[in-house]
């Protein structure tokens, strides 16, 4: 899969996750399962996060939430490993 397609999927999954957070809040819940934002169109991995943690991550719009090991080589850079998920940022164009 090419760089542009992976990036497009990452942003789609991020938008879906923002909607999941909104619905979770509307139902008065503190946590939810979010989609992996790795950019692979067939990825079905989910990551359970507390809303406060999701909000903290979303404050940096450059970060993507991904299942462990779901780094797209040459496209993403691993920023941080947390319990149950990784934080990725898009690597600079080569």
MMTF fields as JSON, N, C-alpha, C and O atoms, coordinates in Angstrom:
{
  "mmtfVersion": "1.0.0",
  "mmtfProducer": "UNKNOWN",
  "numBonds": 375,
  "numAtoms": 376,
  "numGroups": 94,
  "numChains": 1,
  "numModels": 1,
  "chainsPerModel": [1],
  "groupsPerChain": [94],
  "chainIdList": ["A"],
  "bondAtomList": [4, 2, 8, 6, 12, 10, 16, 14, 20, 18, 24, 22, 28, 26, 32, 30, 36, 34, 40, 38, 44, 42, 48, 46, 52, 50, 56, 54, 60, 58, 64, 62, 68, 66, 72, 70, 76, 74, 80, 78, 84, 82, 88, 86, 92, 90, 96, 94, 100, 98, 104, 102, 108, 106, 112, 110, 116, 114, 120, 118, 124, 122, 128, 126, 132, 130, 136, 134, 140, 138, 144, 142, 148, 146, 152, 150, 156, 154, 160, 158, 164, 162, 168, 166, 172, 170, 176, 174, 180, 178, 184, 182, 188, 186, 192, 190, 196, 194, 200, 198, 204, 202, 208, 206, 212, 210, 216, 214, 220, 218, 224, 222, 228, 226, 232, 230, 236, 234, 240, 238, 244, 242, 248, 246, 252, 250, 256, 254, 260, 258, 264, 262, 268, 266, 272, 270, 276, 274, 280, 278, 284, 282, 288, 286, 292, 290, 296, 294, 300, 298, 304, 302, 308, 306, 312, 310, 316, 314, 320, 318, 324, 322, 328, 326, 332, 330, 336, 334, 340, 338, 344, 342, 348, 346, 352, 350, 356, 354, 360, 358, 364, 362, 368, 366, 372, 370],
  "bondOrderList": [1, 1, 1, 1, 1, 1, 1, 1, 1, 1, 1, 1, 1, 1, 1, 1, 1, 1, 1, 1, 1, 1, 1, 1, 1, 1, 1, 1, 1, 1, 1, 1, 1, 1, 1, 1, 1, 1, 1, 1, 1, 1, 1, 1, 1, 1, 1, 1, 1, 1, 1, 1, 1, 1, 1, 1, 1, 1, 1, 1, 1, 1, 1, 1, 1, 1, 1, 1, 1, 1, 1, 1, 1, 1, 1, 1, 1, 1, 1, 1, 1, 1, 1, 1, 1, 1, 1, 1, 1, 1, 1, 1, 1],
  "groupList": [{"groupName": "UNK", "atomNameList": ["N", "CA", "C", "O"], "elementList": ["N", "C", "C", "O"], "formalChargeList": [0, 0, 0, 0], "bondAtomList": [1, 0, 2, 1, 3, 2], "bondOrderList": [1, 1, 2], "singleLetterCode": "X", "chemCompType": "L-PEPTIDE LINKING"}],
  "groupTypeList": [0, 0, 0, 0, 0, 0, 0, 0, 0, 0, 0, 0, 0, 0, 0, 0, 0, 0, 0, 0, 0, 0, 0, 0, 0, 0, 0, 0, 0, 0, 0, 0, 0, 0, 0, 0, 0, 0, 0, 0, 0, 0, 0, 0, 0, 0, 0, 0, 0, 0, 0, 0, 0, 0, 0, 0, 0, 0, 0, 0, 0, 0, 0, 0, 0, 0, 0, 0, 0, 0, 0, 0, 0, 0, 0, 0, 0, 0, 0, 0, 0, 0, 0, 0, 0, 0, 0, 0, 0, 0, 0, 0, 0, 0],
  "groupIdList": [1, 2, 3, 4, 5, 6, 7, 8, 9, 10, 11, 12, 13, 14, 15, 16, 17, 18, 19, 20, 21, 22, 23, 24, 25, 26, 27, 28, 29, 30, 31, 32, 33, 34, 35, 36, 37, 38, 39, 40, 41, 42, 43, 44, 45, 46, 47, 48, 49, 50, 51, 52, 53, 54, 55, 56, 57, 58, 59, 60, 61, 62, 63, 64, 65, 66, 67, 68, 69, 70, 71, 72, 73, 74, 75, 76, 77, 78, 79, 80, 81, 82, 83, 84, 85, 86, 87, 88, 89, 90, 91, 92, 93, 94],
  "secStructList": [7, 7, 2, 2, 2, 2, 2, 2, 2, 2, 2, 2, 2, 2, 2, 2, 2, 2, 2, 2, 2, 2, 2, 2, 2, 2, 6, 6, 7, 1, 3, 3, 3, 3, 3, 7, 7, 1, 7, 7, 6, 6, 7, 7, 7, 3, 3, 3, 3, 3, 2, 2, 2, 2, 2, 2, 2, 2, 6, 1, 6, 6, 3, 3, 3, 3, 7, 6, 6, 7, 7, 7, 6, 6, 6, 3, 3, 3, 3, 3, 3, 3, 6, 6, 3, 3, 3, 3, 3, 3, 7, 7, 7, 7],
  "xCoordList": [0.854, 0.0, 0.901, 1.95, 0.496, 1.352, 1.149, 0.167, 2.095, 2.123, 0.827, 0.279, 0.345, -0.85, -2.084, -2.905, -2.211, -3.362, -3.303, -4.322, -2.141, -1.997, -2.328, -3.063, -1.796, -2.09, -3.577, -4.139, -4.214, -5.653, -6.433, -7.329, -6.094, -6.768, -6.503, -7.408, -5.301, -5.006, -5.94, -6.458, -6.152, -7.025, -8.494, -9.246, -8.909, -10.282, -10.506, -11.505, -9.57, -9.719, -9.684, -10.404, -8.856, -8.819, -10.181, -10.673, -10.795, -12.111, -13.168, -14.013, -13.13, -14.069, -13.868, -14.842, -12.623, -12.344, -12.863, -13.339, -12.777, -13.339, -14.848, -15.405, -15.504, -16.952, -17.251, -18.224, -16.418, -16.587, -16.484, -17.284, -15.514, -15.35, -16.586, -17.054, -17.106, -18.303, -19.496, -20.204, -19.716, -20.823, -20.61, -21.559, -19.379, -19.06, -19.403, -20.004, -19.018, -19.353, -20.864, -21.388, -21.554, -23.008, -23.725, -24.804, -23.124, -23.706, -23.182, -23.495, -22.388, -21.894, -20.867, -20.685, -20.198, -19.19, -17.802, -17.562, -16.896, -15.549, -14.504, -13.399, -14.834, -13.862, -14.584, -15.803, -13.801, -14.372, -13.279, -12.094, -13.694, -12.767, -12.651, -13.652, -11.423, -11.148, -10.467, -9.853, -10.581, -9.964, -8.475, -8.035, -7.719, -6.299, -6.188, -6.871, -5.337, -5.148, -3.883, -3.201, -3.583, -2.34, -2.354, -1.288, -3.509, -3.578, -3.768, -3.911, -3.773, -4.048, -5.566, -6.266, -6.063, -7.508, -8.207, -9.395, -7.513, -8.147, -7.853, -8.195, -7.226, -6.939, -8.243, -9.073, -8.407, -9.603, -9.241, -10.078, -8.008, -7.566, -8.283, -8.54, -8.596, -9.222, -8.35, -7.64, -8.413, -7.614, -8.551, -9.251, -8.571, -9.423, -8.685, -7.555, -9.356, -8.783, -9.81, -11.004, -9.329, -10.145, -10.283, -9.353, -11.418, -11.622, -10.603, -10.176, -10.202, -9.223, -7.893, -7.192, -7.534, -6.303, -6.441, -5.517, -7.591, -7.847, -7.749, -7.126, -8.367, -8.332, -6.912, -6.538, -6.135, -4.741, -3.943, -3.154, -4.148, -3.452, -3.923, -3.105, -5.217, -5.77, -5.344, -5.479, -4.842, -4.342, -3.177, -2.906, -2.491, -1.422, -1.954, -1.936, -2.422, -3.044, -2.09, -2.535, -0.8, 0.162, 0.232, 0.76, -0.294, -0.185, -1.298, -2.44, -0.942, -1.897, -1.798, -0.704, -2.942, -3.024, -3.002, -3.788, -2.114, -2.011, -1.804, -1.222, -2.296, -2.035, -0.527, 0.172, -0.028, 1.409, 1.94, 1.38, 3.02, 3.657, 3.034, 3.464, 2.044, 1.362, 1.987, 1.282, 3.264, 4.016, 4.187, 4.593, 3.885, 4.123, 5.541, 5.812, 6.44, 7.852, 8.005, 7.419, 8.802, 9.062, 7.972, 8.143, 6.848, 5.737, 5.493, 5.213, 5.601, 5.39, 6.696, 7.658, 6.685, 7.783, 7.164, 6.197, 7.713, 7.227, 7.642, 8.821, 6.658, 6.914, 6.962, 7.823, 6.02, 5.907, 5.176, 4.245, 5.606, 4.923, 4.206, 4.826, 2.913, 2.115, 1.509, 1.629, 0.87, 0.248, -0.896, -1.951, -0.681, -1.73, -1.76, -2.552, -0.921, -0.921, 0.357, 1.109, 0.575, 1.709, 1.2, 0.081, 2.037, 1.752, 2.71, 3.924, 2.15, 2.916, 2.78, 1.811, 3.755, 3.695, 4.144, 4.979, 3.61, 4.014, 5.441, 5.8, 6.248, 7.643, 7.68, 6.766, 8.739, 8.928, 9.057, 9.507, 8.665, 8.805, 10.265, 11.156, 10.509, 11.88, 12.376, 13.515],
  "yCoordList": [-1.175, 0.0, 1.241, 1.252, 2.255, 3.433, 4.406, 4.33, 5.311, 6.281, 7.102, 7.27, 7.603, 8.454, 7.699, 8.239, 6.445, 5.649, 5.343, 5.435, 4.987, 4.713, 5.96, 5.889, 7.083, 8.336, 8.654, 9.09, 8.443, 8.708, 7.83, 8.315, 6.534, 5.644, 6.065, 5.996, 6.495, 6.938, 8.073, 8.082, 9.018, 10.154, 9.727, 10.262, 8.778, 8.271, 7.589, 7.846, 6.713, 6.012, 6.994, 6.811, 8.03, 9.05, 9.737, 9.945, 10.091, 10.736, 9.809, 10.256, 8.534, 7.576, 7.508, 7.464, 7.499, 7.45, 8.68, 8.579, 9.829, 11.038, 10.892, 11.346, 10.267, 10.033, 9.016, 9.162, 7.994, 7.004, 7.703, 7.437, 8.586, 9.325, 10.172, 10.23, 10.821, 11.655, 10.81, 11.198, 9.676, 8.785, 8.231, 8.127, 7.876, 7.356, 8.386, 8.053, 9.639, 10.719, 10.896, 11.06, 10.863, 11.065, 9.989, 10.228, 8.811, 7.727, 7.692, 6.773, 8.689, 8.793, 7.746, 7.456, 7.178, 6.156, 6.786, 7.846, 6.126, 6.673, 6.082, 6.616, 4.976, 4.304, 3.692, 3.517, 3.371, 2.729, 1.982, 2.109, 1.208, 0.55, 1.422, 1.775, 1.762, 2.604, 1.782, 0.754, 2.245, 1.564, 1.865, 2.97, 0.884, 1.087, 2.066, 1.914, 3.057, 4.076, 3.819, 4.753, 2.53, 2.172, 2.482, 2.62, 2.592, 2.906, 1.718, 1.888, 0.513, -0.674, -0.825, -0.928, -0.838, -0.848, -2.073, -1.995, -3.2, -4.405, -4.671, -5.736, -3.722, -3.885, -3.824, -2.941, -4.761, -4.802, -4.709, -4.974, -4.338, -4.24, -3.099, -2.04, -3.353, -2.339, -2.099, -2.992, -0.879, -0.475, 0.136, 1.106, -0.423, 0.125, 1.268, 1.118, 2.412, 3.609, 4.292, 4.304, 4.854, 5.767, 7.062, 7.448, 7.725, 8.954, 10.025, 10.766, 10.123, 11.143, 10.879, 11.821, 9.595, 9.258, 9.55, 10.072, 9.211, 9.516, 11.024, 11.465, 11.812, 13.271, 13.819, 14.74, 13.25, 13.68, 13.418, 14.262, 12.266, 11.93, 12.839, 13.313, 13.089, 13.903, 15.366, 16.096, 15.802, 17.187, 17.405, 18.534, 16.326, 16.403, 15.758, 14.534, 16.565, 16.058, 15.284, 14.652, 15.313, 14.575, 13.103, 12.29, 12.748, 11.371, 10.468, 10.895, 9.213, 8.179, 7.05, 6.699, 6.485, 5.374, 4.088, 3.934, 3.168, 1.925, 0.74, 0.857, -0.398, -1.641, -1.888, -1.46, -2.571, -2.834, -3.471, -4.446, -2.904, -3.447, -3.052, -3.545, -2.186, -1.802, -0.575, 0.273, -0.495, 0.597, 0.339, -0.754, 1.325, 1.21, 1.707, 2.906, 0.761, 1.103, 2.153, 2.041, 3.171, 4.225, 5.279, 6.309, 5.031, 5.984, 6.546, 7.734, 5.687, 6.09, 6.018, 5.36, 6.724, 6.65, 6.392, 7.054, 5.435, 5.117, 6.227, 6.566, 6.79, 7.868, 7.343, 7.728, 6.451, 5.964, 4.624, 4.404, 3.739, 2.471, 2.597, 2.895, 2.371, 2.396, 1.019, 0.142, 0.84, -0.445, -0.714, -0.085, -1.649, -2.054, -1.344, -1.71, -0.337, 0.362, 1.166, 1.402, 1.577, 2.435, 3.78, 3.898, 4.786, 6.095, 6.305, 6.157, 6.652, 6.848, 8.285, 8.977, 8.705, 9.977, 9.702, 8.826, 10.425, 10.205, 10.682, 11.791, 9.837, 10.178, 11.213, 11.3, 11.983, 12.969, 12.257, 11.113, 12.933, 12.392, 12.063, 12.82, 10.94, 10.549, 11.3, 11.105],
  "zCoordList": [0.0, 0.0, 0.0, 0.645, -0.709, -0.804, 0.352, 1.091, 0.484, 1.571, 1.66, 2.75, 0.544, 0.555, 1.027, 1.768, 0.593, 0.999, 2.499, 3.183, 3.012, 4.445, 5.252, 6.237, 4.841, 5.558, 5.528, 6.533, 4.394, 4.3, 5.275, 5.966, 5.335, 6.281, 7.721, 8.552, 8.032, 9.394, 9.806, 10.923, 8.913, 9.238, 9.316, 10.13, 8.487, 8.564, 9.908, 10.58, 10.3, 11.578, 12.747, 13.728, 12.654, 13.712, 13.823, 14.932, 12.696, 12.725, 13.322, 14.097, 12.974, 13.554, 15.07, 15.821, 15.518, 16.952, 17.68, 18.811, 17.048, 17.659, 17.833, 18.833, 16.873, 16.98, 18.076, 18.814, 18.179, 19.255, 20.607, 21.504, 20.76, 22.022, 22.31, 23.447, 21.287, 21.46, 21.924, 22.853, 21.291, 21.665, 23.067, 23.843, 23.394, 24.725, 25.798, 26.819, 25.557, 26.502, 26.627, 27.729, 25.5, 25.492, 26.307, 26.85, 26.389, 27.178, 28.615, 29.372, 28.985, 30.348, 30.731, 31.913, 29.745, 30.025, 30.094, 29.516, 30.804, 31.018, 30.095, 29.995, 29.41, 28.548, 27.359, 27.367, 26.34, 25.159, 24.411, 24.72, 23.429, 22.515, 21.268, 20.645, 20.918, 19.757, 18.686, 18.97, 17.445, 16.318, 16.248, 16.567, 15.833, 15.56, 14.392, 13.38, 14.537, 13.501, 12.676, 12.254, 12.455, 11.773, 10.284, 9.684, 9.68, 8.263, 7.352, 6.141, 7.904, 7.09, 6.97, 7.977, 5.749, 5.533, 6.116, 6.43, 6.271, 6.79, 8.264, 8.777, 8.947, 10.374, 11.17, 10.955, 12.077, 12.918, 14.411, 15.274, 14.699, 16.097, 16.806, 16.233, 18.073, 18.916, 20.133, 20.595, 20.644, 21.785, 22.815, 22.521, 24.019, 25.072, 25.753, 26.218, 25.799, 26.424, 27.308, 27.008, 28.392, 29.18, 28.374, 27.666, 28.474, 27.698, 28.034, 27.149, 29.307, 29.661, 28.965, 28.596, 28.78, 28.086, 26.581, 25.958, 26.015, 24.611, 24.374, 23.409, 25.259, 25.125, 25.231, 24.505, 26.132, 26.298, 25.016, 24.589, 24.415, 23.171, 22.042, 21.253, 21.954, 20.863, 20.943, 19.961, 22.073, 22.164, 21.203, 20.796, 20.843, 19.851, 18.573, 18.44, 17.646, 16.416, 15.521, 14.563, 15.8, 14.989, 15.377, 14.619, 16.553, 17.046, 16.543, 16.371, 16.312, 15.942, 16.959, 17.402, 17.326, 18.269, 17.453, 16.518, 17.796, 17.031, 17.958, 19.036, 17.507, 18.227, 18.228, 17.31, 19.245, 19.306, 18.019, 17.518, 17.501, 16.313, 14.988, 13.946, 14.991, 13.754, 13.093, 12.546, 13.147, 12.547, 11.051, 10.655, 10.225, 8.781, 8.521, 8.565, 8.248, 8.037, 6.942, 5.865, 7.239, 6.276, 6.208, 5.555, 6.88, 6.864, 8.252, 8.41, 9.255, 10.647, 11.429, 11.034, 12.554, 13.511, 14.874, 15.252, 15.614, 16.95, 17.906, 18.007, 18.606, 19.557, 20.979, 21.77, 21.296, 22.674, 22.69, 21.916, 23.575, 23.808, 25.146, 26.167, 25.134, 26.359, 26.563, 25.707, 27.684, 28.001, 27.022, 27.105, 26.095, 25.173, 23.84, 22.97, 23.651, 22.37, 22.193, 23.138, 20.948, 20.597, 20.113, 19.613, 20.27, 19.691, 18.537, 18.684, 17.38, 16.169, 15.681, 15.993, 14.923, 14.223, 12.799, 12.574, 11.847, 10.47, 10.272, 10.669, 9.658, 9.376, 8.256, 7.436, 8.241, 7.18, 5.844, 5.776, 4.802, 3.449, 3.189, 3.575, 2.539, 2.223, 1.007, 0.583]
}
